[in-house]
Amino acid sequence: MIELLLQSPQIEQFLPGLLEEGREGCVVLLTRAVARDKVAHRLLAWDFVIPDSDAYIRRGSLEAQLSHDLVARITKRAKSEGCGLVFVHSHPGDEPPQFSSIDDEGEKHLATFLRQRIPNSTHIALVISSGGMAARILGTEESIRVTEVGVRHRILYDASNSENSRAVTSAHDRQVRAFGAAGQQRLNQLTVGIVGLGGTGSVVAQQLAHLGVRRFLLIDPDTVEVTNLNRLANASPSDVGQPKTDVAKRYIQSVSPEADVQAVVGDVTRVSIARRLANVDILFGCTDSHGSRAVIQQIAYQYLVPCIDMGSTIIASNGRITHIHGRVQMLTPGMPCLTCSQLLNTNEVRRDMMTEFERKSDPYIVGAREPAPAVMSLNATVASLAVTMLLNTVTEMGGNARHLLYNAMSSSLRSIAPTAQKNCFICSNAGVLARGDDNPLMARQD
């Protein structure tokens, strides 16, 4: 099934005008495609056009028709920019909307026109009321799924209900009492990516397995070392030399034998590995390198795949601990990226993107990184905050904090709201936001 991803900030801008009481209204979205096996399976709402009042031929309680001139201009733009189109209109009232016979007739002519002008793009029709929405491929009866992406991640429309009807098992009864059967079903249907299966990532995988997540993409290039055993959840001395992803996969499937777990032993700074993350619903960034974080944040904004990034730091001097900090931050439309938050070091990103030979040949890179202090309790605290943020995002549990700072020395936790740069090359409309496959990833070629 094709899925249309709508950005929360955009919905907040165009929805009030659409639901003007007493008459229908229109908005046209431009989309970028994400292809899988050369077939578009996700359409990313990239930009939108709100028609002026004089752009309507007719507008009333039962019909809204845009002028041919406006449709032609939008179509020309979509063709030149390689975009698909979503024609959105509203129906008055509080009932869940259905496409009318007038809608059917209008779509037939519009679909024929667009097949001639933009033959290689998928175009969508979407109808909205105060009671919900319905969506389909333009001019057909084929329904699509519509998902909102932002500080909330929720399915707005899914006619199939095949995944939503999945039974909630008694094993999750206590969770259902917390955030309801619908929240549990949402966890059941998510595909979650975890990049980095070390100190924080192994705990995230463990908790998600118990929460009921059943589809995973695990990515990590490393194998278990003896020095990892103090903080690697579910690893034992017999796992030394085994891929960290395999340890996590084994545990997930011990909790949920039917879980679909893809374990990838590879480096996310490589294009072929990073590109796989475009197919997940939400991902966790559990790495400790600036290069991998740079790639992950690009995936998050370019493909509208929200990322919960985390890290922890212990600073010791002369045998005495001076600072213990943790950070959990969501990277999603409407929230600033790591670049805007000044959390990426460009020199470290450059270093991480180099091969070992290139690092040794570069006169500006001296020595190797020293291992940082790491304690499992701090990792588990940060991981738990990150998983709870996921629950805030996909269930009705509530909670709006999307950037948390933890200070273990003062036992304090606070939420902050950093400001995004207006023309950031990552998280703004002027950057890679919602560009999908149309923009190359800033990662190493294979």
Secondary structure, DSSP 8 states (H G I E B T S, - for coil): --EEEEEHHHHHHHHHHHT-TTS--EEEEEEEEEEETTEEEEEEEEEEE---GGGEEEESSS-EEE-HHHHHHHHHHHHHHT-EEEEEEE-SSSS-----HHHHHHHHHHHHHHHHHSTTS--EEEEEETTEEEEEETTSS-B-EEEEESSSEEEEE-SS-TTTT----GGGHHHHHHHHHHHHHHHHH-EEEEE--STTHHHHHHHHHHHT--EEEEE---B--GGGTTT-TT--GGGTTSBHHHHHHHHHHHH-TT-EEEEE-S-TTBHHHHGGGGGSSEEEE----HHHHHHHHHHHHHTT--EEEEEEEEEEETTEEEEEEEEEEEE-TTS--TTTTT---HHHHHHHTS-HHHHHH-TT--S--------HHHHHHHHHHHHHHHHHHHSTT-----EEEEETTTTEEEE------TT-TTTSTTTTTT-GGGS--SSB--
